[in-house]
Amino acid sequence: GVVAGGVVAGGVVAGAALLVGAPASAQGPARTPFGPGVVLNRAQALAARPYVAPDTTLPPALAGMSYDQYRGIAFRQERALWHGQGLPFEVAFFPRGFLYKEAVEVFEVRDGQAAPVLPGPGMFEAEGGAASGGAGAVPDGFAGIRVHAPINRPDSMDEFLVFLGASYFRAVGRGQLYGQSARGLAIGTGRGTPEEFPRFRAFWLERPAPGSPVLVLHALLDSQSCTGAFRFSVRPGETTVMDVQATLFPRVDIADVGLAPLTSMYFFSPRDRAGPHAARADDWRTAVHDSDGLAVLTGREERLWRPLSNPVAVQASALQDETPRGYGLPQRRRAFADYGDLQVLYQRRPSAWVEPVGAWGTGAVTLVELPTDSEYADNIVAFWRPAAPLRAKVRVDATYRLHWGAEPQADPVLAQVTVMRTGAGTTPGTRAFVLDYTGDALRGLNEESKTRVELHASAGVLAVGFAGPNGEGGWRVSLDFDPGGAALANLRCRLFGERGVLGESWVWLWVA
């Protein structure tokens, strides 16, 4: 649970090959004792001192890299930590360069001792194959880590987990491609002022036992406002599951905090081809997004579905709750025809689900949507914002489980809003919303079935135009909304049958 105050890039030589590297082993005299309190004590001690910004100095060749040039630097997998040792995981590394200028410390933990993992000759190579001559092109540390396991088939060590940049990390389930990310902590997100980006400055990787399905790693968080100790227990599979234990030590009071944040991208979907945002959807593809909605399971066991939008201005939605059961950013559309892109394969992007452990108290699942004119910027953030600010020098503990998969934690029976359509209403100034529900709860319903639609609008008038079978085994609810001059309104629709709730609650922020 959440407990406050308890104890509880141009410039790379064309064709350069051997940029940096050394054995990814941890031998030598630098080994130090490591136990459960090491990272926590380091974070607490760090919080008692003034913040020191990381050194971002890089040789000009590395600092001036383009995105493509940085991606062209390959790690030699035979130099990975634990490679060829018969263990279920291998850890490769990212070089510094391009946007990733801060070095992270990396340690291997073995037999209760931690020792540094360092870069050296032969670990990385760039496209082209010719040796690099200048020492100025050798970074002095790693930018991040990448973890491999036989997640897709037993004879192949495939990458499934990455930590790179600030406190960002991402994972996939079996057969999936990277999409959305998670973060250790969000501070000041969506407030119209510069956001603070805490970063993981050190990692400790516990050497796994042969045949173990779980990798345990620890991370030290640092920023102007806060430090933290994180423990990740990761189990790759059809759905990759991460148990996260986070302990935070605020340096100052923090009001605009986001716990367990998720970050994704929504550019457009078919419903954006009508209305004021139609120009953004002038694209040959059917849809472009890593996630298409925010799903929430409230402390009252109500399931909410909030489709995502690409707004004209930054907008934030706060879904107030107490002791939430979960929230996430699913990618529901899973057919190739839903996107039509042969290269990026959006249908294979993972959904992510945050499952709080323990009582998180009162607060809000918060969704921040930023405008974007391309698919290359993550413009969606979802997180838990506690009702009370974090207080300086008061420890906060948050425990949760992260699921990465097709749609983890979906209700197997309750009907989902699988399609939302919107367009101009029948009278000037009104808006029409059409929702199609699909799910086992609708089985056996027909035109004679007794159903009820419960509606709410914070402004204006929301009314049912039609509710009944859609001819495809699902249920359609058509809504008419008259804003009555309001600039914005929170809308809600919930579908009931004779035996109770039939479908998740659709929620929407309408903006004039």
N, C-alpha and C positions, 0 to 999 in steps of 0.2 A: 504494500500500500504506500501511500504518500504520508510521511510522518515528518512534521516540523518540530525541531527542538528536542528530538528523542535521542537516545543513545543508539536506540536501535541503529609559328614562331620562326622567323628567318634567323640566320646566323649559324646554323649547323653546317659543318663542312660537308659538301655533297658527297654521298657515298661513305660517310664515316662509319666505321664498324665498332671497334672496341672502345666504348665510351667510359664505362666504369665497371667495377666488379671485384669480387673476392669470394672465397668460399663462404656460402651462407651457413657457416657453422659457428658455434659459440665455444671456442677453445681458448685456453690461456688463463692468466691469473686474475682476470677482472670479475670473477664470479662472486656474487653476494647473496646472502640468505634471502629467500622469498617466501612469504606466507600471506594469508588472507588480509592482514592489516597493512601491508607495505604500500600499496597504491593509495589506500584511504589515508594513511598517515601523511604521505607525500602531498596529497591534495589539501589536507587540512593545514599543513605547514605552509604550503604555497599561498593559501587564502589569507594567511596572517601577514603576508608581505605585499608591498605594492606590485602591481602588474608590470611585467617587463615584456615588451613586444618582441616577437621572434625576429631573428636575423633573416632578412629576405634577400641578402646579397647573393647574386649569381654571376658567373662569368658571362660576358656579353653574348657569347654564342648560345648559351642556354636561356638567358633571360629574353632573348629576342626570337625565340622559337614561335612558329605558327602552330596552330592546333594539329594540322596534318603532320608536321615535322615531329612534334612530340609523340603522336601516335605511331610514328615510324620507328621509334626506339623500342626494340624488342628485348624482353628479358630472356636469358638463356635458361630454359627450364631445368636443365641438368645442374644448375647452381642453386636450385630452390632449397629452402630449409626442409630437411627430412627426405629429400629426394633419394630414391633407391634404397631406403632403409626399411621397406616393408611396412610402413605405417599408413593409416587411412587418409592422411592429409599431407599436403605439401603447401609451402608458403612462398610465393614469389613477391617481387617488390617493384614499385614504381620509382623511376629516377626523378630528381628535382628538375624543373624546367617549365617553360610556358607559364601558366597561371599558378603552378604548384611550386612556390619558392621556399616555403618553410620546410625544414628538415624535421622528421619525426624520429625519436629514439625507438629502437626495436630490441627486445630481449627475448631469449629463449629461456624458459623455466624447465629445469630438469633436476629431479631428486632434491627438491627444495632449494635449489640454487638458481639464480638468474645471471646470465652473461650476455653482453651485447652482441648483436648481429650487425656486422659492418659491411659497407660496400668496398669493392676492390677490383683489380683488373679482371676483365673477362666475364663480367656478370651481365652486361648489356651490350647490344649491338644495334646499329642503325641500318636502314635499308641501303644496299649498295655493296657492302662487303669489304670495302677498303679500310685499313686501320686508320684510326684518328691519331694525329701526331701531337696535338697540343695538350699540355697539362691543364690549360685553362678551360678545357671542355669537360673536365672531370668533376661532377658534383661531389660534395663532401657529405652526402647523406641520402636517405630515402625520403620520398614524398608520401608514400603510403604502402599498403600491403594488399595482396590478392591471394585468396585461398582456393586450393584445388582439392577435389575429392572425386571418387567414382560415382557421381550423382546420376549420370545418364546410363552408363553401362560399366560393368565391373573391370573392364580392361582399359579404361580411359580415365585419366585424371583431368577433369574439366573444371574450369573456374566457376565458382558459384557465389563468391562473397568478396567484396572490395571495400576497403576503407581508404578514401582519397579526398583531400580537400576539407579544411575546417573540421567539423565533426560529422561529415556526411559518410554514410555507408549504404550499400545496396546489396541485395541478394536475389537469387532466383530459385524456383523449384525445378523439378525435373522437366527437361525439354523446353525451358523458357529462356527468354533473352532479357537483358537488363532493361529496366524502365524507370520506375519511380525510385526514390531514395528515402532513407530515414536520416535523422540527425540525433546527436546526443542531447541538444538543447537549442531552443529558439529564444531569442531575446529581442524585443522591439519589432516583431514581424508585423507588417501591414499597418503601421502607425503613422506613416507619412514622414518619418524621420529616418536617418541612416540606421540600418539594422546592425546589431552586434552579432558577430559570428564566432562563438566559441570554437576552439579547435582541440582535437586530440593531439597532444604533443608527445606521447609515448605509448608504446604497446608492449605487453608481456604475453608471450605465446607459450602455453603449457604444452609440453611434449605429450602427445596422446599415446595411450597404450595400444599395442597392436590389436587391430580389430575393433577398436572403440568407435561407436557411431557419433561421438560427441567431441567437438573441439571447444576448449575453454581458453578465452583470451581476456585480458584486462586492458583498460585504457585510462589515461590521465587526461582530464579536460582542463582547459585554462582559457580565461578571457578577462577583459577589463573588470567585469562585474562578478564573476563566479569561477570557482574551480569545482572539479568533480572526480569521483572514482567510479568507474564502470566495470562491471563483470559481465561478459557475454558467454553463454553456453549455447553452442550452435549445433543443430542436428540437421544435416542436409537430407532431402528426400523429395517425394512427390510434392509435398509442401515442406519448405525449409522453415524450421522453427528455431527461434532465438529467445532464450530466457535472459532478460536484462535486469540487472540490479544496479541502480544508479544512486549514488550518494553525493549531494551537492553541498558546497560551502560558499554561500554568497559573501562577497566582499562588501557589498552595499545592498540597500533595499532594492528589490526588483519587482515592479508591478506588472510589466508587460512580458511575462515569461510564458513559454510554451513547453510543456513536458511531452515526451514521446512524439516529437513532430515527424510528419511525413511530408515529402515534397514531390510533386508530380507535374505533368504537363497536359493541358487541355487547349487545343487550338480550335477545332471545330468538329461538328457532327452534322448529320443531315438536317436537323431542325434549325441549324444556323444559316441555312440557305434562304430563309425568309426573314424579313424584318430588318432592323437597323444595322445588323452585323453581317449582312449577306456578302459584302465585298471581301471579307476575310475568308469566306468559303469558296472563293473563285479558284478552285483547285480540281484537278481531274480525279482525285481520290475521293472515296465515299466519306471518310472521316479520318482525322488525325488527332490522336490523343493516347497518352499512357494510362489514363484513368478516365472514367466517364461519370463518376458520382462519388459523393460522400455517404457512407453507410454508418449508422449508429445504432447500437443496442443500448437503450437507456437503463438506468437503475430500476425503472418500473417495468422492464421487459418489453418496452415498445421498440419496434424496429422502424427506423427512419431512413428514407432515401432522398437525398438532395442531389439532383443532377448538377453537373458542373457547368460553368459558363466562362466565356472569354469576354469580360466586361469592357466597357469603354473607359472606365476609371476603376481604381482600386476599390474593392468592396469586401467587407468582412461580415460574416454571419456567426452569431454565438448561440449555440443550442444549449440552454441552461439545463443542468442535470445534477444529480447527487449520486455518488458511487456508481459511475458508468460501468456497464458490462463490456463495452468494446466500441471501437470505431475504426474505420479504414477507408482507403481509396481504391475501390475495386475497378477492374477492367472487365466489364460484363460481356461485351460483344466479342465473341471468340471465333467467328468465321472469317476466312480470307476475304469474302465478298463485303464484309463490314468495313474494310479499309482499302483493299485492292492494291497495296504496295508490295512489290516483290522483294524489295531490299530491306526495309526496316521492320516489316512483319509485326505490326502493332497488335495483332491477335495473339501473339505469344508473350506479351508483357505481363509481369506478375501483378496480381492484386496484393495489397498489404493490409493486415489487420492487427490492431493493437488491442491486446486483452489485458486490462489492468488486473493485478494481483493484490488482493486486500481492498480496503475501503479508501478510495481516493478523496472522499469528502465532497464538498460543494464546489461547483465551478461550471465550466462550459466547454463543450467540444467546439472549437473555433475553426472556421474555414475562412481562409484569405484567398481571394481570387484577384490576380493582377492581369491587366491587358497585355496581350502579346500579338505581334504581327508575323510570327513565325513559329515553327515547331522546335526551335533550338534553345528556347528559354523555358526553364521550369517556372510556371506561373501559378501553381496551386500549392497551398500549404494547409495542413490540418494538424491540430494539436489540442492538448488539454490545458486549459488555463485555470488554475485554482482561483477561487473567489478571493482569497487573502493573498497579498503580495508575499514574496519571499523576503525574510528579514535578514539584515546584515548579521553575520556571525552565528546564525541559527541553522543548524544542520537540517537538511531535508532528504528523506529517503523515498525513492520511487521504484517499485518493482512491477514489471510487466512482461508479457510474452508477445513476441512479434511473429506473425505467420506470413510467409511469402508463398503464394500458390495461385491456382486458377481462380477460385473465390473462397478463401478460407472463412470458416465460421458462418457461412450462409445457412439460413433456416431451410431444412430439406422439404418442408411442407408449405410454409407461408408463401403466398403469391408475391412475386416481385414486379415492380414497374419496369418492364423490359424495354418499353418504347415510350418516349415523351415527345409529343409534337405540339407546336404552338404556331399561331398565326393570327391575322386580324380577325376580330369578332364580327358578328353579323350587323352590328350597328357601329357608327363612327365612334372612335375613342375606346372601344372595348377590345378585349383580348380573349382568344379561345385557347384552351389547353386540352389536349387529348392524351389520355393515359391508357396504355394497354398492359394489363396484368397477366402474368403467366405463373402457374404453379399448381401443385397437387391439391391445394385447398379449394381450387375451383372445379375439381373433378365432379361431374354429375350435375352441375348447375345448368339451368336453362332459363328461358324467358319467364317461366312461372315461378322461379325460385325467389324467395323473399330475401332481398338484400337491402342494405342501408348504406348511404354515403354520408360520412360526417365531415363537415367543412368548417374551416376557420380562415378569416382574413383580418389582418390587423388594421386594414383600411379598405374602403370601397366595399363592393358586394360581390361575393363569389357564389355561383349557383350551378346546380347540375343541369346539363342539357340532355344528357343521355347516360344510362347505365344498363349494360346488358352484355350478352355474349358477342364476341367479335368474329365468330365464324371460323376461328382458327384454334379453338380449344381454350381460348383465354377470355378475358373479360375487359370490356372497354368502359371507361368513364370519361365523358366529355364535360368540360367545365367552361362556363362563361364568366368572365371577370370584368366588372365595371369599376375602374379605379376611383371614379367620382372626384377627379381633380387631385388625388394624392400623388406624391412624387415617388413613393415606394410603398411596398406592402409585403408582409410575410404571409404566404399562403400555405394551407395544409389541407390534405385530403386523406381520409382513412376509410377503408372498405370493410363492412361487416356482413356476416351471414347470420342464419338462425342460431348457430352454435358459437358465435363469437367473431373474433377478428379473422378476416380472410386474407388480407394483404398488408404489406408494410405501409407506413404512412409516407405519402409524398409531400415534401416540403419544398418551397421555392421562394426566392427573393425576387419580387417583380420590381423593376426600376423603370421609371418613365423614360 
